[in-house]
Amino acid sequence: MNIQRKELLITSFGLFSLFFGAGNLLIPPLLGYNAGENWFLVTIGFMITAVVIPILGILAHSRLQGTLFDFGKKVSKSFSVIYCILIYVIAVAIPSPRTAVATHEVAVFPAFGTSPLLTSSIYFSLVLIFVLNRAKILNVIGKFLTPFIVLLLLAVIGIALASSEFNTGVSQSKTPIITGFLEGYQTFDAIASVVVGAVIIVSLNFKNMSVEAYSSKRTLIRKSGFIAGLGLFVIYAGLIAVGAYYSSDISIDSGLSNDMQRANLLRGISIASLGEFGNTILSVLISLACLTTAIGIVAGTADYFKGLLNDSKTVYIISAVLACVFGVVVGQLDFNSIILVGIPVLLFIYPITIILILLNVLPEKIATPLVFRAVVVITILFSIPDVIGFLSPTEGLKSITNYIPMANYSLGWVLPSFITFLSVSVFQLKK
């Protein structure tokens, strides 16, 4: 089965759009703004967790061609079920409602002054319509929505950079690479890769599952992942650079919450580059980017529970409806509250997700069930102090984390996980 160029482009655009949501648009400019002269170093850290890891997640999906359950089943079936439920609950509880809130606060409320309940109700009604017509998801998103989003983004970035004097402010970050790395968590892109990757696989309707079909699907997913990753890289780097180069021209109120700082900065950049018409462009961009991400999250969640309960279409519909109803309820919170709730959750689940992605990319001879179990257990153990340290920092905990490399940066899991991987791999070779 030959892969047609049209099919490749539609899948690539669809994948990009399922990744690119409100956080992806709002986070990079403020990151660059605060990084100032160190914007390039921040970009490097940000790209690791917001581009490289997510694309590796898509590559892992191209190998497994299953569901999210397949990512953790080498640890154990029980672990994988718990992990899947956690991921989908988190996805429905945080990033999905966050897209509705961002659309309301940045695009809808300034223009119409409506209530968040009305916005989220209409918003998730549209999401549900797309999800219940999932066969058209890739076509609609890939053919129409994403190309429009990309063109608008490139126009804003290109015009903004062209009109900039390329002056940056003083960096506010002492560890720019680590700052960028951790800020990449807030994009939810690694989690999105394991969730929406399954959506892409289900949406690719091959007539049979022969070896030829498997090979073609794997090639298509892999190439689409690289193209989507390249698009994310260009746009993230552009948004961070724009934020850095406008840091001396635009003043934002540091007393505002981070989400309003992000929105005001992006609005200021849009107006500076496109005039007052920039406000309209910004509203359209955020609305479309949010909608496509929410569609991917809800469809992925419904797919999982459908597969868990004998491929029941009824379960798919019920799951999609409940996810949308939950989105409306949580959507009554403000953007910053959702961000704050998400931080400890991400400090726990993101390291586990990164490890599962990396292990699933490796050859099976290396990433054996024993390696999976040992590395995941160590990752969980060393992620717990990061969560406790954020929720309730104590001197006793600090005295312990002082002995864990990089624990002060909420990365205490990195070195122990790597050492465990090497140790268990060497042990296996000697057997």
matplotlib code that plots the C-alpha trace (Angstrom):
import matplotlib.pyplot as plt

x = [0.0, 1.6, 1.4, -0.1, 1.2, -2.3, -2.8, 0.5, -0.2, -3.7, -2.4, 0.5, -1.8, -4.3, -1.6, -0.1, -3.5, -4.4, -1.1, -1.4, -3.8, -4.1, -1.1, 1.1, 0.2, 0.3, 3.3, 6.2, 5.9, 6.0, 8.8, 10.9, 9.9, 11.2, 14.3, 15.4, 19.0, 18.9, 15.9, 17.8, 18.8, 15.3, 14.2, 16.5, 15.0, 11.5, 12.0, 13.0, 9.7, 7.4, 8.7, 11.2, 9.5, 6.0, 7.3, 9.0, 5.6, 4.2, 7.0, 6.3, 2.6, 3.7, 5.5, 2.8, -0.3, -2.5, -4.0, -2.5, -2.8, 0.1, 2.5, 2.5, 1.6, 5.2, 5.2, 2.0, -1.6, -2.8, -0.3, -1.3, -5.0, -4.4, -2.0, -4.5, -7.3, -5.1, -4.0, -7.5, -9.0, -6.2, -6.7, -10.4, -10.0, -7.2, -6.1, -9.6, -11.5, -8.4, -9.0, -12.5, -11.4, -8.7, -11.1, -13.5, -11.0, -9.0, -11.4, -15.0, -15.4, -13.4, -15.7, -19.1, -18.9, -20.8, -20.6, -18.1, -21.1, -22.5, -19.1, -18.2, -21.6, -21.5, -17.8, -18.2, -21.3, -19.1, -16.5, -19.1, -20.4, -16.9, -16.1, -19.3, -18.4, -14.9, -14.4, -14.3, -11.9, -8.7, -10.2, -11.9, -8.9, -6.2, -7.8, -9.3, -8.6, -4.9, -3.6, -5.6, -4.1, -0.5, -0.8, -2.1, 0.7, 3.4, 2.0, 2.0, 5.5, 7.0, 5.5, 6.4, 10.0, 10.3, 9.1, 11.2, 14.4, 15.9, 16.5, 16.1, 15.8, 17.8, 17.1, 15.0, 16.0, 19.2, 18.8, 17.2, 17.5, 15.9, 13.2, 12.4, 12.3, 9.9, 7.7, 7.3, 5.3, 2.5, 2.0, 0.8, 2.4, 3.9, 0.6, -1.1, 1.2, 0.1, -3.5, -4.0, -1.6, -4.2, -6.8, -4.7, -4.3, -8.0, -8.8, -6.6, -9.1, -7.2, -9.3, -7.3, -4.5, -2.1, 1.6, 1.5, -1.1, 0.8, 4.0, 2.2, 0.5, 3.7, 5.5, 2.6, 2.5, 6.3, 6.5, 3.5, 5.1, 8.3, 6.4, 4.2, 7.3, 9.1, 6.0, 5.9, 9.6, 9.4, 6.3, 7.6, 11.0, 9.3, 6.9, 9.7, 11.9, 9.1, 8.5, 12.2, 12.6, 9.5, 10.4, 11.9, 8.8, 5.9, 5.3, 3.1, 1.8, 3.7, 0.9, -1.4, -1.7, 0.5, -2.3, -3.3, 0.3, 0.6, -2.7, -1.7, 1.7, 0.4, -2.3, 0.4, 2.6, -0.4, -1.4, 2.2, 2.7, -0.8, -2.5, -5.9, -6.8, -4.3, -6.9, -9.3, -6.5, -5.5, -9.1, -9.5, -6.2, -6.9, -10.4, -9.3, -6.2, -8.2, -11.1, -8.9, -7.0, -10.2, -11.6, -8.4, -8.6, -12.3, -12.0, -9.0, -10.7, -13.9, -11.8, -10.0, -13.2, -14.8, -11.9, -12.0, -15.6, -15.8, -15.7, -19.1, -20.3, -22.7, -19.7, -17.9, -20.9, -21.5, -17.7, -17.7, -20.8, -19.5, -16.1, -17.8, -20.2, -17.2, -15.4, -18.4, -18.3, -14.5, -14.7, -16.2, -12.8, -10.4, -7.3, -4.8, -6.6, -6.5, -2.8, -2.1, -4.1, -2.2, 1.4, 1.6, -0.3, 2.2, 5.2, 4.0, 2.6, 4.9, 8.1, 6.3, 5.0, 8.4, 10.0, 7.2, 7.7, 11.5, 11.3, 8.7, 10.9, 13.8, 14.2, 12.5, 15.8, 16.8, 13.5, 12.5, 9.6, 12.2, 13.7, 10.2, 9.3, 12.5, 12.8, 9.1, 9.1, 12.2, 10.7, 7.6, 9.5, 11.7, 8.9, 7.0, 9.3, 8.8, 5.0, 5.2, 7.8, 5.3, 2.3, 3.8, 7.6, 9.2, 12.8, 12.8, 12.0, 14.6, 17.3, 16.5, 16.2, 19.6, 21.2, 19.2, 20.9, 18.7, 15.9, 16.0, 14.9, 12.0, 14.1, 15.2, 13.9, 16.2, 19.5, 18.1, 16.0, 19.0, 21.2, 18.5, 18.1, 21.9, 22.2, 19.3, 20.5, 24.0, 22.5, 20.5, 23.5, 25.4, 22.7]
y = [0.0, 3.2, 6.2, 9.1, 12.6, 13.9, 11.3, 12.2, 15.9, 15.4, 13.1, 15.4, 18.5, 16.5, 15.4, 18.8, 20.3, 17.7, 18.7, 22.4, 23.9, 27.0, 26.3, 25.7, 29.2, 31.1, 29.5, 30.1, 33.9, 34.5, 32.0, 33.9, 37.2, 36.1, 34.4, 37.6, 37.2, 33.5, 32.7, 30.2, 28.1, 28.1, 27.0, 24.0, 22.8, 23.5, 21.5, 18.4, 18.0, 19.9, 18.4, 15.6, 13.5, 13.9, 12.9, 9.9, 9.0, 9.1, 6.8, 4.4, 4.4, 3.6, 0.5, -0.6, 0.3, -0.4, 1.7, 3.6, 0.3, -1.2, 1.5, 0.1, -3.5, -4.7, -3.4, -5.3, -5.4, -3.9, -1.0, -0.3, -0.2, 2.2, 4.3, 4.6, 5.6, 8.2, 9.6, 9.9, 11.3, 13.9, 14.7, 15.2, 17.1, 19.5, 20.1, 19.6, 22.1, 24.4, 24.8, 26.0, 28.4, 29.8, 30.3, 32.1, 34.3, 35.4, 35.2, 35.2, 37.3, 40.4, 40.5, 39.4, 39.5, 36.2, 33.8, 30.9, 28.5, 29.6, 29.5, 26.0, 24.6, 25.7, 24.8, 21.2, 20.8, 21.4, 19.0, 16.3, 16.7, 16.2, 13.2, 11.4, 11.8, 10.6, 9.2, 12.8, 14.1, 13.8, 15.1, 18.1, 19.0, 18.1, 19.6, 22.8, 23.8, 23.2, 24.8, 27.9, 27.8, 27.3, 30.1, 32.5, 31.6, 31.9, 35.3, 36.6, 35.3, 36.4, 39.9, 40.3, 39.3, 41.5, 44.5, 43.8, 45.7, 42.4, 43.8, 41.5, 42.2, 40.8, 37.1, 36.3, 32.6, 31.3, 27.8, 28.6, 25.0, 23.5, 26.2, 25.5, 21.7, 22.0, 24.6, 22.1, 20.0, 22.6, 22.0, 18.4, 17.4, 14.1, 13.1, 14.3, 12.1, 8.9, 10.0, 11.5, 9.0, 6.3, 8.7, 8.9, 5.1, 4.5, 7.2, 5.6, 3.2, 0.5, -2.2, -5.0, -5.6, -7.5, -7.0, -4.6, -2.5, -2.6, -1.4, 1.3, 2.6, 2.6, 4.5, 7.0, 7.6, 7.9, 10.4, 12.4, 12.5, 14.0, 16.6, 17.6, 17.8, 20.0, 22.3, 22.4, 23.2, 26.1, 27.7, 27.2, 28.6, 31.5, 32.3, 32.2, 34.4, 36.9, 37.0, 37.6, 40.4, 42.2, 42.1, 45.6, 47.0, 45.5, 45.8, 43.4, 43.7, 41.3, 41.4, 39.6, 35.8, 34.0, 33.2, 36.8, 37.8, 35.3, 36.5, 40.2, 39.6, 37.6, 40.3, 43.0, 41.2, 40.6, 44.3, 45.4, 43.2, 43.3, 46.4, 46.2, 43.5, 41.4, 41.0, 39.3, 37.1, 36.1, 35.2, 33.0, 31.3, 30.4, 29.2, 26.9, 25.6, 24.9, 23.2, 20.7, 19.7, 19.1, 17.0, 14.8, 14.4, 13.5, 11.1, 9.4, 9.0, 7.6, 5.2, 3.8, 3.0, 1.6, -0.8, -1.6, -2.7, -5.0, -2.3, -1.0, 1.9, 2.8, 3.1, 5.3, 7.7, 7.7, 8.3, 11.2, 12.8, 12.4, 13.9, 16.9, 17.4, 17.2, 19.8, 22.2, 21.8, 22.3, 25.0, 27.3, 27.7, 30.3, 29.4, 30.0, 27.8, 24.9, 25.6, 25.4, 22.2, 20.7, 21.3, 18.5, 16.2, 16.8, 16.4, 12.9, 11.6, 13.4, 11.5, 8.2, 9.1, 10.2, 6.9, 4.8, 6.6, 6.2, 2.5, 1.8, 3.4, 1.1, -2.4, -5.1, -6.9, -3.9, -2.8, -6.1, -6.4, -6.5, -3.2, -1.7, -2.7, -1.6, 1.8, 2.7, 1.8, 3.9, 6.8, 6.7, 6.6, 9.5, 11.6, 11.5, 13.9, 16.5, 16.3, 16.5, 19.3, 21.4, 20.6, 20.8, 21.7, 20.8, 21.0, 17.2, 16.6, 19.2, 17.4, 14.2, 15.8, 17.5, 14.1, 13.5, 15.0, 17.7, 17.2, 21.0, 21.4, 18.8, 16.4, 14.1, 11.1, 11.5, 10.2, 7.3, 6.1, 6.2, 4.3, 1.7, 1.3, 0.8, -1.6, -3.8, -3.9, -5.0, -7.6, -9.0, -9.2, -11.2, -13.8]
z = [0.0, -1.1, 1.1, -0.8, -0.2, 0.5, 3.2, 4.8, 4.9, 6.3, 9.0, 9.8, 10.1, 12.1, 14.5, 14.9, 15.6, 18.2, 20.0, 19.7, 22.2, 24.3, 26.6, 23.5, 22.3, 25.6, 27.3, 24.9, 24.5, 28.3, 28.6, 26.1, 27.7, 31.1, 29.6, 27.8, 26.5, 27.4, 25.2, 23.1, 26.1, 27.4, 24.0, 24.1, 27.4, 26.3, 23.1, 25.0, 26.9, 24.4, 21.1, 21.3, 24.0, 22.4, 18.9, 20.5, 21.9, 18.4, 17.2, 20.1, 18.9, 15.4, 16.7, 19.1, 17.0, 19.9, 22.7, 25.7, 27.6, 25.5, 26.8, 30.3, 30.0, 30.3, 33.8, 34.6, 33.4, 36.7, 36.5, 32.9, 33.7, 36.7, 34.6, 31.7, 34.0, 35.7, 32.3, 31.0, 34.2, 34.2, 30.5, 31.0, 34.3, 33.4, 29.8, 28.2, 30.5, 30.3, 26.6, 27.2, 29.9, 27.7, 24.9, 27.2, 29.0, 26.0, 23.0, 24.1, 27.3, 26.1, 23.0, 24.3, 28.1, 28.4, 31.3, 31.4, 31.7, 28.3, 26.7, 27.9, 27.1, 23.5, 23.3, 24.5, 22.4, 19.4, 20.7, 21.2, 17.6, 16.2, 18.6, 17.7, 14.0, 14.6, 11.1, 9.9, 12.6, 10.6, 7.4, 9.0, 11.2, 8.7, 5.6, 7.0, 10.6, 11.0, 7.8, 8.8, 12.3, 11.0, 8.4, 11.1, 13.5, 10.9, 9.9, 13.5, 14.2, 10.8, 11.0, 14.7, 14.1, 11.0, 12.9, 16.0, 16.8, 18.2, 21.7, 24.6, 28.3, 31.2, 31.9, 35.0, 35.0, 36.7, 35.1, 31.6, 30.2, 33.3, 33.4, 29.7, 30.4, 33.3, 31.6, 28.8, 31.2, 31.1, 27.4, 28.3, 25.0, 26.3, 27.7, 24.5, 22.4, 24.2, 24.1, 20.7, 19.1, 19.7, 18.1, 15.0, 14.8, 15.1, 12.6, 10.0, 8.4, 6.6, 5.1, 6.6, 9.2, 6.9, 7.2, 4.4, 6.1, 9.4, 7.6, 5.7, 8.8, 10.8, 8.0, 7.8, 11.6, 11.8, 8.9, 10.2, 13.6, 12.3, 10.2, 13.1, 15.3, 12.9, 12.8, 16.6, 16.7, 14.3, 16.0, 19.6, 18.7, 16.9, 19.8, 22.4, 20.2, 19.7, 23.5, 24.1, 21.5, 22.6, 26.3, 26.0, 24.1, 26.0, 29.8, 31.6, 35.1, 37.2, 39.8, 37.4, 37.4, 34.9, 32.6, 32.3, 31.8, 29.0, 27.4, 27.7, 26.3, 23.3, 22.7, 22.9, 20.4, 18.0, 18.2, 17.7, 14.6, 13.1, 14.6, 16.3, 13.8, 15.9, 18.6, 16.2, 14.9, 18.4, 19.3, 16.2, 16.8, 20.4, 19.8, 16.9, 18.7, 21.9, 20.0, 18.1, 21.3, 23.2, 20.4, 20.5, 24.3, 24.5, 21.5, 23.0, 26.4, 24.8, 22.6, 25.7, 27.7, 24.5, 24.1, 27.8, 27.6, 24.5, 21.9, 22.9, 20.8, 23.7, 26.0, 23.5, 23.4, 27.2, 27.8, 25.3, 26.8, 30.4, 29.4, 27.8, 30.8, 33.2, 30.9, 31.3, 35.1, 35.6, 32.9, 35.5, 37.2, 36.0, 33.9, 36.7, 39.2, 36.7, 36.2, 39.9, 40.4, 37.5, 38.8, 41.5, 39.1, 36.4, 38.7, 39.4, 36.1, 33.6, 34.6, 34.4, 31.0, 29.8, 31.0, 29.3, 26.0, 26.1, 27.0, 24.3, 21.6, 22.5, 21.0, 22.9, 23.6, 25.7, 27.1, 28.7, 31.2, 34.0, 32.8, 32.5, 36.1, 37.7, 36.0, 36.4, 40.1, 40.8, 38.7, 40.8, 44.1, 43.2, 41.8, 45.1, 46.9, 44.1, 44.6, 48.4, 48.2, 46.1, 48.2, 51.7, 51.8, 55.1, 56.5, 57.0, 53.3, 52.2, 54.3, 52.3, 48.8, 49.4, 48.8, 45.6, 42.5, 40.7, 43.3, 43.9, 40.3, 40.6, 38.5, 41.3, 39.3, 36.3, 37.6, 39.7, 36.7, 34.4, 36.8, 37.3, 33.6, 33.1, 36.1, 35.1, 31.5, 32.6, 34.9, 32.1, 29.8, 32.4, 32.8]

ax = plt.figure().add_subplot(projection="3d")
ax.plot(x, y, z, "-o")
ax.set_aspect("equal")
plt.show()
